Amino acid sequence: MTGDRPPTIIRRSDEMRQRVRAAQAAGERVGFVPTMGSLHAGHTSLVERAASDCPAVAVSIFVNPIQFGPQEDFDRYPRDLAADCKRLAPHSVRWIYAPDVSEMYPPDHATRVEVAGPAEPFEGQLRPGHFAGVATVVCRLFHCVPADAAYFGAKDWQQTLVVKRMVADLGLPIDVVVCPTVRETDGLALSSRNAYLTAPQRQQATALSTALKQAQSDWQQGHAISDIEHRMAAILEAAAIAVDYATVVAADTLEPLAPSDQTTAAIALIAGRLGETRLIDNLSLPPRTQSPC
């Protein structure tokens, strides 16, 4: 969709909240797309979905310091608000919420949101404190931008489960909508961190989608989960990707699947490193039609 007016940039949470409440009082449904900026086509696909559902759309741009670990890439994470605003200009975005860190986290702030369950395995184990940072900032954003629906990409599948769990447990009045992963023509999932990759690493990174496609084929043919996982890891390792995990688990809980389970929707999750760049991806696997080999 093409916007008929440029988005308004808002810095303060009280103003952002007032704008959303006024739109809702006028009978408009408000959609919200939380981002950390460095926007790409994956983000704009979320904006387009939000705009198709809601006459008023807000996008936040905030690089959240408390979800980065001590050795992670907070300082070098790409930031270019002007470029992000330009990318959003052709789309139906009414507001861009771009707060400073002090607006989101006053100097005396002392509260964190801790989520167990889906936040515990995989990224939760490898990045201690990450999901507390995610849950805290998303909870805060949902209060600053009290929209009717929030839109997230499926590429960060575990994160979507954490956000859904938090929303359900805290009774937050917002719908969480998960949208499909957007990929390059060669299968690589769009990510702001792809910009870190060298040309050779960019080619190596296609092994992530290759591994997931292999997992999908093996799953449909009824191969044992352990075999599927080993083959995914082997594909990544052959591309010189240091594997953090390559696994198949229940899609809604991230819990292990029983070998004979034929009814549970699953998901293949992978994560690995190319040099200093860490990439994650996933692919949904429907309930099987063939018994495990």
C-alpha positions as CSV (number, residue, x, y, z in Angstrom):
1,M,0.0,0.0,0.0
2,T,1.1,3.6,-0.6
3,G,0.8,6.1,2.2
4,D,-0.9,9.4,1.4
5,R,1.1,11.3,4.0
6,P,4.5,11.0,5.6
7,P,4.7,9.3,9.0
8,T,5.0,11.5,12.1
9,I,8.1,10.8,14.2
10,I,7.3,10.6,17.9
11,R,10.0,10.5,20.6
12,R,7.9,10.6,23.8
13,S,5.9,7.7,25.2
14,D,3.1,10.0,26.5
15,E,2.5,11.5,23.1
16,M,2.6,8.2,21.4
17,R,0.1,6.8,23.8
18,Q,-2.2,9.8,23.3
19,R,-2.1,9.4,19.5
20,V,-3.0,5.7,19.7
21,R,-5.8,6.3,22.2
22,A,-7.3,9.1,20.1
23,A,-7.3,6.9,17.0
24,Q,-9.0,4.1,18.9
25,A,-11.6,6.5,20.3
26,A,-12.3,7.5,16.7
27,G,-13.1,3.9,15.9
28,E,-9.8,3.0,14.2
29,R,-8.0,-0.3,14.8
30,V,-4.3,0.3,15.4
31,G,-1.6,-2.1,14.3
32,F,2.0,-2.0,15.6
33,V,5.2,-3.3,14.2
34,P,8.1,-3.3,16.8
35,T,11.6,-3.1,15.2
36,M,15.2,-2.3,16.0
37,G,15.6,-0.4,12.8
38,S,17.9,-1.3,9.9
39,L,14.7,-2.1,8.1
40,H,14.5,-4.5,5.1
41,A,11.7,-6.1,3.1
42,G,10.9,-8.4,5.9
43,H,9.9,-5.5,8.1
44,T,7.9,-3.8,5.3
45,S,6.0,-7.0,4.8
46,L,4.9,-6.8,8.4
47,V,3.9,-3.2,7.9
48,E,1.9,-4.1,4.8
49,R,0.1,-6.9,6.8
50,A,-0.6,-4.5,9.6
51,A,-1.9,-1.9,7.1
52,S,-4.2,-4.5,5.5
53,D,-5.7,-5.2,8.9
54,C,-5.7,-1.8,10.5
55,P,-6.3,1.8,9.3
56,A,-3.7,3.2,11.6
57,V,-0.2,1.7,11.9
58,A,2.7,2.5,14.2
59,V,6.3,1.3,13.8
60,S,8.8,1.5,16.6
61,I,12.5,1.9,15.9
62,F,14.6,1.2,19.1
63,V,17.8,-0.7,19.5
64,N,17.2,-2.3,22.9
65,P,20.4,-2.4,24.9
66,I,19.2,-4.9,27.6
67,Q,18.6,-7.8,25.1
68,F,22.3,-7.8,24.1
69,G,24.9,-9.8,26.0
70,P,28.3,-8.3,27.0
71,Q,30.1,-9.9,24.0
72,E,27.3,-9.2,21.5
73,D,26.9,-6.6,18.8
74,F,25.0,-3.8,20.4
75,D,27.7,-1.2,19.6
76,R,27.9,-2.1,15.9
77,Y,24.3,-2.9,15.3
78,P,23.3,-0.8,12.3
79,R,21.5,2.4,13.0
80,D,20.2,4.9,10.4
81,L,16.9,6.5,11.4
82,A,16.8,8.7,8.2
83,A,17.1,5.6,6.0
84,D,14.5,3.7,7.9
85,C,12.1,6.6,7.7
86,K,12.7,6.8,3.9
87,R,12.0,3.1,3.6
88,L,8.7,3.4,5.5
89,A,7.6,6.5,3.6
90,P,5.8,4.6,0.7
91,H,3.9,2.5,3.1
92,S,0.8,3.2,5.2
93,V,2.6,4.1,8.4
94,R,1.0,6.9,10.5
95,W,3.6,7.1,13.3
96,I,7.2,6.2,13.8
97,Y,8.0,5.8,17.5
98,A,11.7,6.4,18.0
99,P,12.4,6.9,21.7
100,D,15.8,7.5,23.3
101,V,17.1,4.9,25.7
102,S,16.4,7.3,28.6
103,E,12.7,7.5,27.5
104,M,12.4,3.7,27.6
105,Y,14.6,3.1,30.6
106,P,14.7,6.0,33.1
107,P,17.9,6.2,35.1
108,D,16.2,4.7,38.2
109,H,14.4,1.9,36.4
110,A,14.5,-1.4,38.3
111,T,12.0,-3.8,36.7
112,R,12.6,-6.8,34.4
113,V,10.0,-9.2,32.9
114,E,11.2,-12.8,33.2
115,V,9.5,-15.5,31.1
116,A,10.1,-19.2,31.7
117,G,8.7,-22.0,29.5
118,P,9.5,-21.1,25.8
119,A,12.2,-18.7,26.9
120,E,14.3,-21.4,28.5
121,P,15.8,-23.6,25.8
122,F,18.0,-22.8,22.7
123,E,18.4,-19.0,22.6
124,G,17.6,-18.8,26.3
125,Q,20.5,-21.1,27.2
126,L,22.9,-19.6,24.7
127,R,22.1,-16.0,25.5
128,P,21.4,-15.6,29.2
129,G,19.2,-12.6,29.9
130,H,18.3,-12.1,26.2
131,F,14.7,-13.0,26.5
132,A,14.3,-11.0,29.8
133,G,15.5,-8.0,27.7
134,V,13.1,-8.9,24.9
135,A,10.1,-9.4,27.2
136,T,10.9,-6.2,29.1
137,V,11.1,-4.0,26.1
138,V,8.1,-5.5,24.3
139,C,6.0,-5.1,27.5
140,R,7.2,-1.5,27.7
141,L,6.5,-0.9,24.1
142,F,3.0,-2.3,24.4
143,H,2.3,0.3,27.1
144,C,3.8,3.1,25.1
145,V,2.0,2.0,21.9
146,P,-1.2,0.4,23.2
147,A,-2.3,-1.0,19.8
148,D,-4.9,-3.6,19.1
149,A,-2.5,-5.9,17.3
150,A,1.3,-6.4,17.1
151,Y,3.0,-8.0,14.1
152,F,6.2,-10.1,14.3
153,G,8.1,-12.2,11.8
154,A,8.3,-16.0,12.1
155,K,12.1,-16.0,11.6
156,D,12.4,-15.3,15.3
157,W,10.1,-18.1,16.1
158,Q,11.2,-18.6,19.7
159,Q,10.8,-14.9,20.4
160,T,7.2,-15.0,19.1
161,L,6.4,-17.8,21.6
162,V,8.0,-15.8,24.4
163,V,5.9,-12.7,23.5
164,K,2.7,-14.7,23.2
165,R,3.4,-16.3,26.6
166,M,4.0,-12.9,28.2
167,V,0.9,-11.4,26.7
168,A,-1.2,-14.4,27.9
169,D,0.3,-14.5,31.4
170,L,0.0,-10.7,32.0
171,G,-3.4,-10.4,30.3
172,L,-2.2,-7.7,27.9
173,P,-5.0,-6.5,25.6
174,I,-3.2,-7.0,22.3
175,D,-3.3,-9.6,19.5
176,V,0.0,-11.1,18.5
177,V,0.1,-11.8,14.8
178,V,3.0,-13.9,13.4
179,C,3.8,-13.4,9.7
180,P,5.8,-15.6,7.3
181,T,9.6,-15.3,7.0
182,V,10.7,-13.2,4.0
183,R,13.6,-14.7,2.0
184,E,16.0,-13.8,-0.7
185,T,15.7,-15.6,-4.0
186,D,18.4,-18.0,-2.9
187,G,16.5,-18.9,0.3
188,L,18.5,-16.8,2.9
189,A,16.1,-15.3,5.4
190,L,16.2,-11.5,5.5
191,S,18.0,-10.2,8.6
192,S,19.6,-6.9,9.6
193,R,22.7,-8.9,10.5
194,N,23.1,-10.2,7.0
195,A,24.8,-6.8,6.3
196,Y,27.8,-8.1,8.4
197,L,28.5,-11.0,6.0
198,T,31.4,-10.8,3.6
199,A,30.6,-11.9,0.0
200,P,32.0,-15.5,0.6
201,Q,30.1,-15.7,3.9
202,R,26.9,-14.6,2.2
203,Q,27.2,-17.5,-0.2
204,Q,28.0,-19.9,2.7
205,A,24.9,-18.6,4.6
206,T,22.6,-20.2,2.0
207,A,23.4,-23.5,3.8
208,L,20.8,-22.5,6.5
209,S,17.9,-22.7,4.1
210,T,19.4,-25.8,2.3
211,A,19.5,-27.6,5.7
212,L,15.9,-26.6,6.5
213,K,14.7,-27.8,3.1
214,Q,16.4,-31.1,3.6
215,A,14.8,-31.4,7.1
216,Q,11.4,-30.7,5.5
217,S,12.0,-33.5,2.9
218,D,13.3,-35.9,5.5
219,W,10.4,-35.1,7.8
220,Q,7.8,-35.7,5.1
221,Q,9.5,-39.0,4.2
222,G,9.2,-40.2,7.8
223,H,12.9,-40.2,8.8
224,A,13.7,-40.4,12.5
225,I,14.1,-37.0,14.2
226,S,17.7,-37.8,15.3
227,D,18.6,-38.5,11.7
228,I,17.0,-35.3,10.5
229,E,18.9,-33.3,13.1
230,H,22.2,-34.9,12.2
231,R,21.7,-34.2,8.5
232,M,20.9,-30.5,9.1
233,A,24.0,-30.1,11.3
234,A,26.2,-31.8,8.6
235,I,25.0,-29.5,5.9
236,L,25.8,-26.5,8.1
237,E,29.2,-27.8,9.1
238,A,30.1,-28.6,5.4
239,A,29.6,-24.8,4.8
240,A,31.9,-24.0,7.6
241,I,29.1,-22.7,9.8
242,A,29.7,-23.3,13.5
243,V,26.5,-25.0,14.7
244,D,24.8,-23.8,17.9
245,Y,21.9,-26.1,17.4
246,A,20.0,-27.9,14.6
247,T,16.9,-29.5,16.0
248,V,13.3,-30.5,15.4
249,V,10.8,-29.8,18.3
250,A,7.1,-29.2,18.9
251,A,6.3,-25.9,17.2
252,D,4.1,-24.5,20.0
253,T,6.2,-25.5,23.0
254,L,9.7,-26.2,21.8
255,E,9.6,-29.4,23.7
256,P,11.1,-32.7,22.3
257,L,8.8,-34.8,20.2
258,A,8.2,-38.5,20.9
259,P,9.6,-40.6,18.1
260,S,6.1,-42.0,17.3
261,D,4.3,-38.6,17.5
262,Q,2.2,-38.3,14.3
263,T,-0.1,-35.5,15.3
264,T,2.0,-32.6,16.6
265,A,3.1,-29.7,14.4
266,A,6.8,-29.4,14.5
267,I,9.5,-26.9,13.7
268,A,13.1,-27.2,12.6
269,L,15.3,-24.7,14.3
270,I,18.9,-23.9,13.4
271,A,21.5,-21.4,14.6
272,G,25.1,-21.0,13.8
273,R,28.0,-18.6,13.3
274,L,29.9,-17.4,10.3
275,G,32.9,-15.6,11.6
276,E,31.5,-13.0,14.0
277,T,28.0,-13.1,12.6
278,R,25.3,-15.3,14.2
279,L,22.4,-16.3,12.1
280,I,19.1,-18.2,13.0
281,D,16.4,-19.6,10.9
282,N,13.5,-22.1,11.1
283,L,10.9,-23.9,9.0
284,S,7.5,-25.2,10.1
285,L,6.8,-28.9,9.7
286,P,3.2,-30.0,9.6
287,P,2.0,-33.2,11.3
288,R,3.4,-36.2,9.5
289,T,1.6,-38.5,7.1
290,Q,4.2,-41.2,7.3
291,S,5.4,-43.2,10.3
292,P,9.0,-42.6,11.4
293,C,11.5,-44.9,9.7
